[in-house]
């Protein structure tokens, strides 16, 4: 169902808008519209332009709240009246931010120092095998040194082909699967030549700054000690920040809530309009509310001397269309997910949630009729929906309920068909004799009958929807309108009459009720123009109109036939489910009287999961293509309460 909406205009002194937003709008759900767009006919209006004076403080509060790692402290609704006013909240956030600034700056400074030491340590770490003072090496005057690395391939080439032919000393340090780190020494006079040779071997030089003490190993230990000391100081600063935040968590939370609410209320100005008088300026807010909320808000505002609320009942004066707010019983609420996936109903359209809830559950139960597996789906889905609020779990629970019912009707429990008697029939065994057709599985006949009933119901709903939006063609002459309803109802009646052996009445219905609706559908365009009193010009001439009409009529008849046969899958899955469980029981050796319960349980889980998923998708396809496509447009826009 769709909640009835009322369009409201709220106005008052310009400087009073924050009080109204905080006192009234924050407690009611209102879908605000742009007042300038709604009040185009009103002269001397301008946008309400103003900068939030507490924007910086709100940013500070949000930043401080993030220090809790996303775990925002909760303040109960009953305690909202204890929130500080906006000035107190702003001052508190500024004081707290200033108090934490010194600690956070110190922490950032320590982080920079730690990162610099870690980089220095990483540079010297590959050369810890060099047992010589780095400071002395870096002070050499007549001998050049180079720290670096090459790949293992080129290191072998240097050793085998180059090293013995040049005046250099190479000291190997670290080696891994890809690189070899080493230091080479060369006389100053030969450095350019030797450097060029090593460069040709893809030598990657590492530059060490003059800041190390002792050997590389000793330098690494010294750097590690410095890093640990700085890490301890950083941790101390972080702990001090955490302690302050923990001590003032409650105050910070309330200040943040006040600033957040003020920010939301302040942003109401973006959708408000202002009068352009030099004095006594007023704001104007427009929006949609549910009928009950609008009535309550208007009654509450009656005692407010500075605020005026007008409910607009004449839709001709409103430019925007009402938003859609669905309100369904709790049992059907999970099925709103399927409706939203297809598209929200427009305000004047029928909400199909209850219809899809009933038809989806029944069709799923028919196709997946097993009392044991259905009970598992019912309980599992209910528990998941109850504690996790997963809407799909609620749908599964409803489907499980009907699967259980059809399981008893079919006499099937966990695939065993010899434990309980079938209240109605067994899908694989029940057969029906039909004239002109012969013997046919009963579940296929029932599936076709259910499908025809659903199609007729959808045609009726299409007529109602078309009448609401005054769509003449879809109401009277469409394949899913009155003409299509008469034709398809006549077709269903003819089938029933022929199958029951009453051929003469069926022939009369065939002649009268088939020809007339098809003729109406054939001439729907000129008939629509005639009813709407419009001049309809046949494009392409009469011949083209007749040719096109014949092909369209053939497509209509073909679609009626294919859409009806589409419901055969309902019976097919009912039969296939029983067949799949027979295979499971056969593999488990149930016929011998001593089944392997591991295979029975595993097979049930497999069938329940795989076939449940397939059946769920197939039923959803039937809902979208065979039901929704006939009457539902799904062109509505969501009701979005401001600030929620």
Buried (B, 14 or more C-beta within 10 A) or exposed (E): BBBEBBBBBBBBBBEBBBBBBBBBBBEBBBBBBBBBEBBEEEEEBEBBEEEBEBEEBBBBBBEBBEBBEEEEEEBEEEEEEEBBEBEBBBEBBBEBBEEBEEBBEBBEBBBEBBEEBBEBBEBBBBBBBBEEBBBEBEEEEEEBBBBBBBBEEBBEBBEEEBBEEBEBEBBBBBBEEEBBBBBBBBEEEBBEEBBEBBEEBEBEEBEBEEEBEBBBBBBBBBBBEBBEEBBEBBEBBBEBBEEBBEEBBEBBBBBBBBBBBBBBBBBBBEBBBBBEEEEEBBBBBBBBBBEEBBEBBBEBBEEBEEBBBEBBEEEEEBEBBBBBBBEBEEEBBBBBBBBBEBBBBBBBBBBBBBBBBBBBBBBBBBBBBBBBBBBBBBEBBBEBBEEEEBBBBBBBBBBBBBBBBBBBBBBBBBBBBEEBEBEBBBBBEBBBEEEEEEEBBBBBBBBBBBBBEBBBBBBBBBBEBBBBEEBBBBBBBBBBBBBBBBBBBBBBBBBEBBBEEEEEEBEEBBEEBBEBBBEBBBBBBBBBBEEEEEEEEEEEEEEEBEEEBEEBBEEBBEEBEEBBEBBBBBBBBBBBBBEBBBEBBEBBEBEEEEBBEEBBEBBBEEBBEEBBEBBBEBBBEBBBEBBBBBBBBBEBBEBBBBBE
